[in-house]
Structures are given as C-alpha cells and as structure tokens.
Amino acid sequence: MAENNSNPSSKNKNCFKIPLMPEHLDEPHEIKSKIQEELGEFQRTFIDELGKLITSAFGLLAALAWRGVIQEFVNVYIKKIFGGVSGIISEVLFALIITLFAVVITWRITKLKKRLFNEKK
C-alpha cells in the first residue's frame, strides 16, 4: 500500500513524537535550544553554589584562626585580672567577643553587598 504524502494529515502521522514532550518543543532545533537554556541555567547555579561553598570554607578557616588569637588574648589578659575565678568569666568573654566579631563582620558584608548590587542596577 502506498501512502499519499500530499495529504497534510499523513505528514503528522509520520512525524516523530517524543513521549511527554510539550507540543511547542516538537522540532529538534527547539529541543536543542531548550537543552542549551537548561544547561546554561545549570552552569550559573553550579558556579554560584560552588562560590558559596568555597567562601564558607574560607570563612571557617578564618574563624578557626581568629579563635586561637582571641582565646590567647583571654588567657593572657583576662585571667590576670580575675585570677582563679576566671574560668567561666573567660569562657563567657570569649563567646561574647566571637559573637561581636561575627555580628559586625556579617553586618558590614551585608552593607557592602547591598551597595555593590545596587550600583550594578
């Protein structure tokens, strides 16, 4: 049996359909452009998240370095002032100094980010 290719409805029967693919993405070039769009979005997200991860890792390293400095400061200067009862006082002072640093640095970085991102717009 020969098929009549001049009939438009017979063209639709012979065309290849991808299961579960939306109608507007039937053509190969549309599929390719959609894949490229998705790949670009993935790359941007990947780089953004990788940057956050690396920044967090360096933040942890910096925090560990500062921890030693602040702890030594408390041991050398605060323990001299309070003597034998300095155990809990030293720990509280150490925690307060670390918290103060974290709050101030986070606040300054947030202000810097706002200023930089507002200048780009």
C-alpha positions as CSV (number, residue, x, y, z in Angstrom):
1,M,0.0,0.0,0.0
2,A,1.3,3.4,-1.0
3,E,0.8,6.3,1.3
4,N,-0.3,9.7,-0.1
5,N,2.3,12.2,1.1
6,S,0.3,15.1,-0.3
7,N,-2.3,14.9,2.5
8,P,-1.3,17.1,5.4
9,S,-2.8,14.8,8.0
10,S,-0.5,11.9,6.7
11,K,2.6,14.1,7.5
12,N,1.5,14.4,11.1
13,K,1.1,10.7,11.4
14,N,4.6,10.1,10.1
15,C,6.4,12.7,12.2
16,F,8.4,11.5,15.2
17,K,6.9,12.5,18.6
18,I,8.9,12.4,21.8
19,P,6.7,11.0,24.6
20,L,5.7,13.5,27.3
21,M,7.4,16.4,25.4
22,P,5.3,19.6,25.3
23,E,3.8,20.4,21.9
24,H,5.8,23.6,21.4
25,L,9.1,21.6,21.7
26,D,8.4,19.1,18.8
27,E,11.1,20.3,16.5
28,P,14.7,19.2,17.0
29,H,16.0,22.8,17.0
30,E,13.5,23.8,19.7
31,I,14.6,20.8,21.8
32,K,18.3,21.8,21.3
33,S,17.6,25.4,22.3
34,K,15.7,24.2,25.4
35,I,18.6,21.9,26.4
36,Q,21.1,24.8,25.9
37,E,18.9,27.1,28.0
38,E,18.7,24.5,30.8
39,L,22.5,23.8,30.6
40,G,23.2,27.5,30.9
41,E,20.9,27.8,33.9
42,F,22.6,24.7,35.5
43,Q,26.1,26.2,34.9
44,R,25.1,29.5,36.5
45,T,23.6,27.8,39.5
46,F,26.6,25.4,39.8
47,I,29.1,28.3,39.8
48,D,27.0,30.3,42.2
49,E,26.7,27.4,44.7
50,L,30.4,26.5,44.3
51,G,31.3,30.1,45.1
52,K,29.2,30.0,48.2
53,L,30.8,26.7,49.3
54,I,34.3,28.0,48.8
55,T,33.5,31.2,50.6
56,S,32.1,29.3,53.5
57,A,35.2,27.1,53.7
58,F,37.5,30.1,53.8
59,G,35.2,31.7,56.4
60,L,35.6,28.6,58.6
61,L,39.4,28.7,58.3
62,A,39.4,32.4,59.2
63,A,37.1,31.7,62.2
64,L,39.4,28.9,63.4
65,A,42.4,31.2,63.1
66,W,40.7,34.0,65.0
67,R,39.5,31.6,67.7
68,G,43.1,30.9,68.7
69,V,44.0,34.6,68.8
70,I,41.0,35.6,70.9
71,Q,41.5,32.6,73.2
72,E,45.1,33.5,73.8
73,F,44.0,37.1,74.5
74,V,41.5,36.0,77.1
75,N,44.0,33.6,78.7
76,V,46.8,36.2,78.9
77,Y,44.9,39.4,79.9
78,I,41.5,38.3,81.4
79,K,42.8,35.6,83.6
80,K,45.4,38.0,85.1
81,I,42.6,40.4,86.0
82,F,40.1,37.8,87.5
83,G,42.6,35.3,88.8
84,G,41.3,31.9,90.0
85,V,37.6,32.6,89.3
86,S,38.3,33.4,85.7
87,G,37.2,30.0,84.3
88,I,33.5,30.8,83.5
89,I,34.2,34.5,83.0
90,S,36.9,33.8,80.4
91,E,34.5,31.5,78.5
92,V,31.7,34.0,78.5
93,L,34.0,36.8,77.5
94,F,35.4,34.6,74.7
95,A,31.9,33.8,73.4
96,L,30.9,37.5,73.6
97,I,34.0,38.6,71.6
98,I,33.4,35.9,68.9
99,T,29.7,36.8,68.7
100,L,30.5,40.5,68.4
101,F,33.0,39.9,65.6
102,A,30.5,37.7,63.8
103,V,27.8,40.3,64.0
104,V,29.9,43.2,63.0
105,I,31.6,41.4,60.1
106,T,28.2,40.0,58.8
107,W,26.6,43.4,59.1
108,R,29.5,45.1,57.1
109,I,29.5,42.4,54.4
110,T,25.7,42.8,54.0
111,K,26.0,46.5,53.6
112,L,28.8,46.0,51.1
113,K,26.8,43.5,49.1
114,K,23.8,45.9,49.0
115,R,25.9,48.7,47.8
116,L,27.6,46.7,45.1
117,F,24.4,45.1,43.8
118,N,22.6,48.4,43.8
119,E,25.4,50.1,41.8
120,K,25.1,47.4,39.1
121,K,21.4,48.1,38.6
